Amino acid sequence: MAYETLTIAIAALAATGIVTLAALRGWQGWLALKLREIDRLARPAREYRRDPHDDTDVPPAARIELADLKERVRQLEAIAAGVDL
């Protein structure tokens, strides 16, 4: 009777360890995936920072975003100055 309880306890402990290791492995894989995504997204930004005055290598999406930000700043400056647009 005591050996059966001990066997069940050891089996439960082993199963818990296996599940924990599998979950840890999955978590590490997910973190590695997110790290690769961040690197992939950050890489173009690093590549296009060679010369701040050279606009030949800037992707169109970055130009559109920059123009949008400039427009927002212009609107905020107009609001601060009390001018209606």
N, CA, C and O atoms as a Tinker XYZ file with bonds, in Angstrom:
   340  protein
     1  N      0.818000   -1.197000    0.000000    73     2
     2  CA     0.000000    0.000000    0.000000    64     1     3
     3  C      0.862000    1.262000    0.000000    63     2     4     5
     4  O      0.575000    2.211000   -0.729000    81     3
     5  N      1.906000    1.272000    0.809000    73     3     6
     6  CA     2.776000    2.444000    0.884000    64     5     7
     7  C      3.561000    2.606000   -0.409000    63     6     8     9
     8  O      3.827000    3.725000   -0.845000    81     7
     9  N      3.934000    1.472000   -1.027000    73     7    10
    10  CA     4.679000    1.549000   -2.282000    64     9    11
    11  C      3.802000    2.070000   -3.428000    63    10    12    13
    12  O      4.286000    2.776000   -4.312000    81    11
    13  N      2.531000    1.722000   -3.408000    73    11    14
    14  CA     1.610000    2.212000   -4.439000    64    13    15
    15  C      1.462000    3.736000   -4.322000    63    14    16    17
    16  O      1.481000    4.436000   -5.334000    81    15
    17  N      1.317000    4.239000   -3.125000    73    15    18
    18  CA     1.184000    5.684000   -2.909000    64    17    19
    19  C      2.476000    6.401000   -3.302000    63    18    20    21
    20  O      2.452000    7.467000   -3.916000    81    19
    21  N      3.605000    5.788000   -2.933000    73    19    22
    22  CA     4.890000    6.374000   -3.286000    64    21    23
    23  C      5.087000    6.383000   -4.804000    63    22    24    25
    24  O      5.601000    7.354000   -5.360000    81    23
    25  N      4.680000    5.306000   -5.468000    73    23    26
    26  CA     4.798000    5.227000   -6.930000    64    25    27
    27  C      3.926000    6.280000   -7.606000    63    26    28    29
    28  O      4.353000    6.929000   -8.561000    81    27
    29  N      2.711000    6.445000   -7.110000    73    27    30
    30  CA     1.808000    7.450000   -7.679000    64    29    31
    31  C      2.376000    8.859000   -7.455000    63    30    32    33
    32  O      2.302000    9.709000   -8.343000    81    31
    33  N      2.934000    9.098000   -6.281000    73    31    34
    34  CA     3.513000   10.408000   -5.991000    64    33    35
    35  C      4.709000   10.691000   -6.892000    63    34    36    37
    36  O      4.854000   11.801000   -7.405000    81    35
    37  N      5.564000    9.692000   -7.086000    73    35    38
    38  CA     6.727000    9.872000   -7.960000    64    37    39
    39  C      6.284000   10.093000   -9.409000    63    38    40    41
    40  O      6.852000   10.931000  -10.111000    81    39
    41  N      5.279000    9.350000   -9.854000    73    39    42
    42  CA     4.768000    9.522000  -11.219000    64    41    43
    43  C      4.156000   10.911000  -11.400000    63    42    44    45
    44  O      4.352000   11.546000  -12.436000    81    43
    45  N      3.423000   11.377000  -10.406000    73    43    46
    46  CA     2.821000   12.715000  -10.471000    64    45    47
    47  C      3.904000   13.788000  -10.492000    63    46    48    49
    48  O      3.795000   14.770000  -11.226000    81    47
    49  N      4.948000   13.600000   -9.688000    73    47    50
    50  CA     6.047000   14.550000   -9.675000    64    49    51
    51  C      6.783000   14.566000  -11.016000    63    50    52    53
    52  O      7.142000   15.629000  -11.522000    81    51
    53  N      7.001000   13.386000  -11.583000    73    51    54
    54  CA     7.662000   13.309000  -12.893000    64    53    55
    55  C      6.804000   13.958000  -13.975000    63    54    56    57
    56  O      7.329000   14.668000  -14.833000    81    55
    57  N      5.493000   13.722000  -13.947000    73    55    58
    58  CA     4.596000   14.325000  -14.933000    64    57    59
    59  C      4.589000   15.847000  -14.803000    63    58    60    61
    60  O      4.587000   16.569000  -15.801000    81    59
    61  N      4.587000   16.322000  -13.557000    73    59    62
    62  CA     4.634000   17.770000  -13.331000    64    61    63
    63  C      5.933000   18.359000  -13.871000    63    62    64    65
    64  O      5.925000   19.430000  -14.479000    81    63
    65  N      7.036000   17.672000  -13.654000    73    63    66
    66  CA     8.323000   18.131000  -14.174000    64    65    67
    67  C      8.356000   18.158000  -15.688000    63    66    68    69
    68  O      8.874000   19.108000  -16.275000    81    67
    69  N      7.813000   17.131000  -16.333000    73    67    70
    70  CA     7.788000   17.079000  -17.799000    64    69    71
    71  C      6.935000   18.209000  -18.362000    63    70    72    73
    72  O      7.332000   18.879000  -19.315000    81    71
    73  N      5.761000   18.417000  -17.771000    73    71    74
    74  CA     4.882000   19.497000  -18.240000    64    73    75
    75  C      5.546000   20.849000  -18.028000    63    74    76    77
    76  O      5.457000   21.721000  -18.892000    81    75
    77  N      6.204000   21.034000  -16.903000    73    75    78
    78  CA     6.888000   22.298000  -16.620000    64    77    79
    79  C      8.022000   22.555000  -17.612000    63    78    80    81
    80  O      8.181000   23.671000  -18.106000    81    79
    81  N      8.802000   21.523000  -17.899000    73    79    82
    82  CA     9.893000   21.682000  -18.868000    64    81    83
    83  C      9.361000   21.987000  -20.264000    63    82    84    85
    84  O      9.935000   22.803000  -20.985000    81    83
    85  N      8.266000   21.334000  -20.645000    73    83    86
    86  CA     7.674000   21.610000  -21.959000    64    85    87
    87  C      7.152000   23.045000  -22.033000    63    86    88    89
    88  O      7.325000   23.719000  -23.049000    81    87
    89  N      6.519000   23.507000  -20.962000    73    87    90
    90  CA     6.014000   24.882000  -20.938000    64    89    91
    91  C      7.166000   25.886000  -20.985000    63    90    92    93
    92  O      7.083000   26.910000  -21.663000    81    91
    93  N      8.240000   25.579000  -20.258000    73    91    94
    94  CA     9.406000   26.456000  -20.277000    64    93    95
    95  C     10.025000   26.511000  -21.663000    63    94    96    97
    96  O     10.414000   27.583000  -22.126000    81    95
    97  N     10.118000   25.391000  -22.317000    73    95    98
    98  CA    10.664000   25.343000  -23.684000    64    97    99
    99  C      9.794000   26.159000  -24.647000    63    98   100   101
   100  O     10.309000   26.881000  -25.500000    81    99
   101  N      8.484000   26.036000  -24.502000    73    99   102
   102  CA     7.572000   26.830000  -25.329000    64   101   103
   103  C      7.701000   28.317000  -25.070000    63   102   104   105
   104  O      7.671000   29.119000  -26.004000    81   103
   105  N      7.846000   28.691000  -23.800000    73   103   106
   106  CA     8.010000   30.098000  -23.439000    64   105   107
   107  C      9.293000   30.665000  -24.041000    63   106   108   109
   108  O      9.291000   31.777000  -24.570000    81   107
   109  N     10.385000   29.910000  -23.964000    73   107   110
   110  CA    11.651000   30.365000  -24.540000    64   109   111
   111  C     11.542000   30.503000  -26.053000    63   110   112   113
   112  O     12.106000   31.429000  -26.635000    81   111
   113  N     10.820000   29.589000  -26.689000    73   111   114
   114  CA    10.610000   29.697000  -28.128000    64   113   115
   115  C      9.804000   30.929000  -28.492000    63   114   116   117
   116  O     10.102000   31.606000  -29.476000    81   115
   117  N      8.778000   31.220000  -27.694000    73   115   118
   118  CA     7.953000   32.393000  -27.959000    64   117   119
   119  C      8.769000   33.672000  -27.791000    63   118   120   121
   120  O      8.647000   34.603000  -28.587000    81   119
   121  N      9.609000   33.711000  -26.741000    73   119   122
   122  CA    10.466000   34.879000  -26.539000    64   121   123
   123  C     11.465000   35.040000  -27.692000    63   122   124   125
   124  O     11.733000   36.160000  -28.127000    81   123
   125  N     12.008000   33.937000  -28.179000    73   123   126
   126  CA    12.937000   34.010000  -29.309000    64   125   127
   127  C     12.222000   34.532000  -30.554000    63   126   128   129
   128  O     12.787000   35.321000  -31.312000    81   127
   129  N     10.988000   34.094000  -30.763000    73   127   130
   130  CA    10.206000   34.575000  -31.906000    64   129   131
   131  C      9.979000   36.077000  -31.804000    63   130   132   133
   132  O     10.166000   36.797000  -32.784000    81   131
   133  N      9.584000   36.552000  -30.643000    73   131   134
   134  CA     9.346000   37.988000  -30.460000    64   133   135
   135  C     10.641000   38.788000  -30.632000    63   134   136   137
   136  O     10.620000   39.890000  -31.180000    81   135
   137  N     11.756000   38.240000  -30.171000    73   135   138
   138  CA    13.034000   38.913000  -30.345000    64   137   139
   139  C     13.390000   39.036000  -31.824000    63   138   140   141
   140  O     13.886000   40.073000  -32.264000    81   139
   141  N     13.135000   37.976000  -32.587000    73   139   142
   142  CA    13.383000   38.046000  -34.033000    64   141   143
   143  C     12.475000   39.065000  -34.701000    63   142   144   145
   144  O     12.908000   39.775000  -35.608000    81   143
   145  N     11.212000   39.149000  -34.265000    73   143   146
   146  CA    10.293000   40.143000  -34.833000    64   145   147
   147  C     10.779000   41.559000  -34.546000    63   146   148   149
   148  O     10.737000   42.423000  -35.422000    81   147
   149  N     11.236000   41.794000  -33.327000    73   147   150
   150  CA    11.737000   43.120000  -32.971000    64   149   151
   151  C     12.978000   43.453000  -33.787000    63   150   152   153
   152  O     13.116000   44.577000  -34.271000    81   151
   153  N     13.877000   42.499000  -33.944000    73   151   154
   154  CA    15.075000   42.725000  -34.753000    64   153   155
   155  C     14.717000   43.009000  -36.205000    63   154   156   157
   156  O     15.316000   43.876000  -36.842000    81   155
   157  N     13.736000   42.273000  -36.725000    73   155   158
   158  CA    13.329000   42.470000  -38.122000    64   157   159
   159  C     12.724000   43.854000  -38.314000    63   158   160   161
   160  O     12.960000   44.502000  -39.333000    81   159
   161  N     11.946000   44.306000  -37.338000    73   159   162
   162  CA    11.333000   45.628000  -37.449000    64   161   163
   163  C     12.336000   46.747000  -37.212000    63   162   164   165
   164  O     12.207000   47.826000  -37.790000    81   163
   165  N     13.332000   46.502000  -36.372000    73   163   166
   166  CA    14.307000   47.547000  -36.048000    64   165   167
   167  C     15.416000   47.623000  -37.093000    63   166   168   169
   168  O     16.060000   48.664000  -37.222000    81   167
   169  N     15.651000   46.566000  -37.829000    73   167   170
   170  CA    16.755000   46.541000  -38.790000    64   169   171
   171  C     16.612000   47.617000  -39.876000    63   170   172   173
   172  O     17.586000   48.322000  -40.140000    81   171
   173  N     15.453000   47.775000  -40.511000    73   171   174
   174  CA    15.377000   48.838000  -41.529000    64   173   175
   175  C     15.619000   50.224000  -40.960000    63   174   176   177
   176  O     16.199000   51.073000  -41.636000    81   175
   177  N     15.191000   50.468000  -39.744000    73   175   178
   178  CA    15.418000   51.788000  -39.150000    64   177   179
   179  C     16.905000   52.038000  -38.956000    63   178   180   181
   180  O     17.375000   53.157000  -39.160000    81   179
   181  N     17.648000   51.016000  -38.568000    73   179   182
   182  CA    19.090000   51.186000  -38.400000    64   181   183
   183  C     19.766000   51.371000  -39.750000    63   182   184   185
   184  O     20.704000   52.159000  -39.872000    81   183
   185  N     19.300000   50.656000  -40.761000    73   183   186
   186  CA    19.932000   50.749000  -42.077000    64   185   187
   187  C     19.726000   52.119000  -42.708000    63   186   188   189
   188  O     20.598000   52.592000  -43.436000    81   187
   189  N     18.600000   52.763000  -42.449000    73   187   190
   190  CA    18.294000   54.032000  -43.091000    64   189   191
   191  C     18.818000   55.233000  -42.311000    63   190   192   193
   192  O     18.529000   56.370000  -42.686000    81   191
   193  N     19.565000   55.023000  -41.257000    73   191   194
   194  CA    20.109000   56.133000  -40.479000    64   193   195
   195  C     21.543000   56.452000  -40.858000    63   194   196   197
   196  O     22.259000   57.071000  -40.071000    81   195
   197  N     21.971000   56.054000  -42.018000    73   195   198
   198  CA    23.359000   56.305000  -42.424000    64   197   199
   199  C     23.638000   57.796000  -42.542000    63   198   200   201
   200  O     24.559000   58.312000  -41.910000    81   199
   201  N     22.851000   58.479000  -43.342000    73   199   202
   202  CA    23.043000   59.911000  -43.564000    64   201   203
   203  C     21.691000   60.593000  -43.374000    63   202   204   205
   204  O     20.765000   60.315000  -44.137000    81   203
   205  N     21.545000   61.461000  -42.400000    73   203   206
   206  CA    20.236000   62.065000  -42.152000    64   205   207
   207  C     19.760000   62.984000  -43.270000    63   206   208   209
   208  O     18.567000   63.278000  -43.353000    81   207
   209  N     20.665000   63.444000  -44.131000    73   207   210
   210  CA    20.277000   64.347000  -45.220000    64   209   211
   211  C     20.046000   63.614000  -46.533000    63   210   212   213
   212  O     19.613000   64.221000  -47.513000    81   211
   213  N     20.327000   62.334000  -46.565000    73   211   214
   214  CA    20.160000   61.539000  -47.783000    64   213   215
   215  C     18.814000   60.834000  -47.735000    63   214   216   217
   216  O     18.633000   59.904000  -46.948000    81   215
   217  N     17.855000   61.265000  -48.572000    73   215   218
   218  CA    16.510000   60.690000  -48.580000    64   217   219
   219  C     16.322000   59.632000  -49.655000    63   218   220   221
   220  O     15.198000   59.180000  -49.869000    81   219
   221  N     17.379000   59.224000  -50.334000    73   219   222
   222  CA    17.213000   58.296000  -51.445000    64   221   223
   223  C     16.880000   56.882000  -50.993000    63   222   224   225
   224  O     16.209000   56.150000  -51.719000    81   223
   225  N     17.342000   56.476000  -49.791000    73   223   226
   226  CA    17.111000   55.118000  -49.325000    64   225   227
   227  C     15.922000   54.991000  -48.384000    63   226   228   229
   228  O     15.630000   53.890000  -47.919000    81   227
   229  N     15.234000   56.079000  -48.094000    73   227   230
   230  CA    14.121000   56.038000  -47.147000    64   229   231
   231  C     12.907000   55.400000  -47.819000    63   230   232   233
   232  O     12.532000   55.802000  -48.920000    81   231
   233  N     12.287000   54.408000  -47.168000    73   231   234
   234  CA    11.110000   53.774000  -47.761000    64   233   235
   235  C      9.927000   54.746000  -47.795000    63   234   236   237
   236  O      9.849000   55.655000  -46.969000    81   235
   237  N      9.027000   54.562000  -48.728000    73   235   238
   238  CA     7.877000   55.475000  -48.843000    64   237   239
   239  C      7.022000   55.530000  -47.579000    63   238   240   241
   240  O      6.491000   56.587000  -47.239000    81   239
   241  N      6.885000   54.415000  -46.888000    73   239   242
   242  CA     6.065000   54.413000  -45.668000    64   241   243
   243  C      6.652000   55.346000  -44.618000    63   242   244   245
   244  O      5.909000   56.015000  -43.899000    81   243
   245  N      7.959000   55.397000  -44.523000    73   243   246
   246  CA     8.597000   56.286000  -43.557000    64   245   247
   247  C      8.376000   57.748000  -43.944000    63   246   248   249
   248  O      8.173000   58.599000  -43.077000    81   247
   249  N      8.415000   58.036000  -45.238000    73   247   250
   250  CA     8.171000   59.416000  -45.682000    64   249   251
   251  C      6.743000   59.846000  -45.382000    63   250   252   253
   252  O      6.500000   60.977000  -44.959000    81   251
   253  N      5.795000   58.928000  -45.604000    73   251   254
   254  CA     4.385000   59.240000  -45.333000    64   253   255
   255  C      4.189000   59.475000  -43.846000    63   254   256   257
   256  O      3.494000   60.410000  -43.448000    81   255
   257  N      4.795000   58.637000  -43.028000    73   255   258
   258  CA     4.658000   58.795000  -41.581000    64   257   259
   259  C      5.295000   60.102000  -41.119000    63   258   260   261
   260  O      4.741000   60.788000  -40.260000    81   259
   261  N      6.433000   60.448000  -41.668000    73   259   262
   262  CA     7.098000   61.693000  -41.305000    64   261   263
   263  C      6.258000   62.900000  -41.713000    63   262   264   265
   264  O      6.146000   63.866000  -40.958000    81   263
   265  N      5.670000   62.845000  -42.902000    73   263   266
   266  CA     4.807000   63.939000  -43.351000    64   265   267
   267  C      3.581000   64.069000  -42.454000    63   266   268   269
   268  O      3.141000   65.178000  -42.152000    81   267
   269  N      3.032000   62.933000  -42.031000    73   267   270
   270  CA     1.882000   62.955000  -41.134000    64   269   271
   271  C      2.254000   63.576000  -39.791000    63   270   272   273
   272  O      1.495000   64.373000  -39.239000    81   271
   273  N      3.412000   63.212000  -39.272000    73   271   274
   274  CA     3.853000   63.785000  -38.004000    64   273   275
   275  C      4.098000   65.290000  -38.122000    63   274   276   277
   276  O      3.766000   66.049000  -37.211000    81   275
   277  N      4.677000   65.716000  -39.244000    73   275   278
   278  CA     4.902000   67.155000  -39.445000    64   277   279
   279  C      3.576000   67.905000  -39.504000    63   278   280   281
   280  O      3.463000   69.012000  -38.978000    81   279
   281  N      2.569000   67.301000  -40.146000    73   279   282
   282  CA     1.252000   67.927000  -40.235000    64   281   283
   283  C      0.622000   68.033000  -38.845000    63   282   284   285
   284  O      0.016000   69.052000  -38.512000    81   283
   285  N      0.763000   67.000000  -38.050000    73   283   286
   286  CA     0.211000   67.038000  -36.689000    64   285   287
   287  C      0.886000   68.121000  -35.856000    63   286   288   289
   288  O      0.225000   68.840000  -35.106000    81   287
   289  N      2.205000   68.235000  -35.991000    73   287   290
   290  CA     2.934000   69.276000  -35.243000    64   289   291
   291  C      2.467000   70.645000  -35.700000    63   290   292   293
   292  O      2.282000   71.539000  -34.875000    81   291
   293  N      2.273000   70.827000  -37.000000    73   291   294
   294  CA     1.811000   72.114000  -37.520000    64   293   295
   295  C      0.434000   72.457000  -36.959000    63   294   296   297
   296  O      0.177000   73.601000  -36.584000    81   295
   297  N     -0.454000   71.454000  -36.902000    73   295   298
   298  CA    -1.788000   71.689000  -36.358000    64   297   299
   299  C     -1.737000   72.027000  -34.875000    63   298   300   301
   300  O     -2.464000   72.907000  -34.413000    81   299
   301  N     -0.879000   71.331000  -34.125000    73   299   302
   302  CA    -0.756000   71.629000  -32.694000    64   301   303
   303  C     -0.172000   73.015000  -32.461000    63   302   304   305
   304  O     -0.578000   73.707000  -31.528000    81   303
   305  N      0.770000   73.428000  -33.292000    73   303   306
   306  CA     1.324000   74.770000  -33.165000    64   305   307
   307  C      0.264000   75.820000  -33.476000    63   306   308   309
   308  O      0.215000   76.869000  -32.833000    81   307
   309  N     -0.584000   75.537000  -34.462000    73   307   310
   310  CA    -1.651000   76.475000  -34.792000    64   309   311
   311  C     -2.668000   76.571000  -33.653000    63   310   312   313
   312  O     -3.157000   77.656000  -33.342000    81   311
   313  N     -2.982000   75.435000  -33.037000    73   311   314
   314  CA    -3.895000   75.453000  -31.907000    64   313   315
   315  C     -3.290000   76.236000  -30.752000    63   314   316   317
   316  O     -3.982000   77.014000  -30.096000    81   315
   317  N     -1.995000   76.031000  -30.502000    73   315   318
   318  CA    -1.326000   76.744000  -29.414000    64   317   319
   319  C     -1.284000   78.247000  -29.673000    63   318   320   321
   320  O     -1.353000   79.049000  -28.741000    81   319
   321  N     -1.172000   78.620000  -30.944000    73   319   322
   322  CA    -1.130000   80.040000  -31.285000    64   321   323
   323  C     -2.532000   80.653000  -31.350000    63   322   324   325
   324  O     -2.670000   81.871000  -31.461000    81   323
   325  N     -3.558000   79.827000  -31.283000    73   323   326
   326  CA    -4.918000   80.336000  -31.318000    64   325   327
   327  C     -5.449000   80.577000  -32.711000    63   326   328   329
   328  O     -6.383000   81.360000  -32.879000    81   327
   329  N     -4.893000   79.940000  -33.702000    73   327   330
   330  CA    -5.304000   80.129000  -35.099000    64   329   331
   331  C     -6.245000   78.994000  -35.478000    63   330   332   333
   332  O     -5.962000   77.828000  -35.202000    81   331
   333  N     -7.373000   79.336000  -36.117000    73   331   334
   334  CA    -8.278000   78.302000  -36.625000    64   333   335
   335  C     -7.800000   77.802000  -37.959000    63   334   336   337
   336  O     -7.393000   78.584000  -38.819000    81   335
   337  N     -7.849000   76.483000  -38.137000    73   335   338
   338  CA    -7.428000   75.922000  -39.420000    64   337   339
   339  C     -8.619000   75.705000  -40.308000    63   338   340
   340  O     -8.470000   75.236000  -41.437000    81   339
